[in-house]
Amino acid sequence: MKNLTLVFLSLILLLTSMTAFSAQQTGPLAVNMAVNERAKLTLGVAAINFADADPDTTPSIPATENAVSVTAKVRTGVSSTSTLTHRASGNLSAGPGITIPITNVSWTATGAGYVAGTMSSSSNVPVGSWTGSGSYSGTFSYFIVNSWSYTTGSYTVSTTYTLTAP
């Protein structure tokens, strides 16, 4: 038993002294990452449509796709303001001289930072703004003024949303 105790004590002494005889060295490691401005816009649909309706009973026609989801994702400075704007290329057109003013189309908006507005082809219309980086979700619901003065036809126009992260 005395030999076993002596072996056990020798083993403990050997194990505890090993760290005293081992060599160590530390070294620095720098970790770097460049994060640039970035903007990504996602709309739930690529087109909206307005069904024909009686102007007396339906003075404002909702788009059949309402409500349209929208998500603006931005990476920018902590105090930088990102903006979302909209602009139409012109009036709704069914051919030469057959138009409906684009200002007859408007939208309501839900979600933090999003705002309601009316389409324009003469200037960018503010649609949303946010300070700092993040992902901002909401919805747009579109409406067009209905009128007996519209000429029959299939109308179309291209419009553009622009998300800017400075």
PyMOL commands that set and color helices and strands:
alter all, ss='L'
color gray80, all
select helices_A, chain A and resi 2-21+102-104
alter helices_A, ss='H'
color red, helices_A
select strands_A, chain A and resi 38-43+60-62+68-75+81-88+92-95+98-100+105-110+117-118+125-131+134-145+159-164
alter strands_A, ss='S'
color yellow, strands_A
deselect
rebuild
show_as cartoon
